[in-house]
Amino acid sequence: MSSVRSSNPVAMVMLVASAIGIAIALHAYLTPLTGVTGTLGALIVIVTCAVLVVLALGLVLCRGRVLHNLLRIVTVAVIVGTAFAALLLHLWWLAIAMAVALVGWMIDIFRAAPAHRTHS
């Protein structure tokens, strides 16, 4: 089984977590008295969650190993950056959604690692 096919369910976890992140960030950006209503930080988090959706779709559709690994590197950078921004904005649920996305990313990495062969 190829690493691209085995990563589809995991990439879908990242896709769902980032879509939930968009909803949380939109709520915080649009709802009055959230503390971050209309701020540039909340708007940037909405954009980075949307970028994460595109990256997760890229991981699902990616065929080449080099491109897949490049997408993994960019994806983890976006996840960590978005989680950090969420913590600065006090959007705890968004930080939890990014933690779920990070767990999905880690599972994707470990599932793609080649198994050790023992010589008998």
Buried (B, 14 or more C-beta within 10 A) or exposed (E): EEBBEEBEEBBBBBBBBBBBBBBBBBBBBEEEEBEBEEBEBBBBBBEBBBBBBBBBBBBBEBEEEEEBBEBBEBBBEBBBBBBEBBEEBEBEBBBBBBBBBBBBBEBBBEEBEEEEEEEE
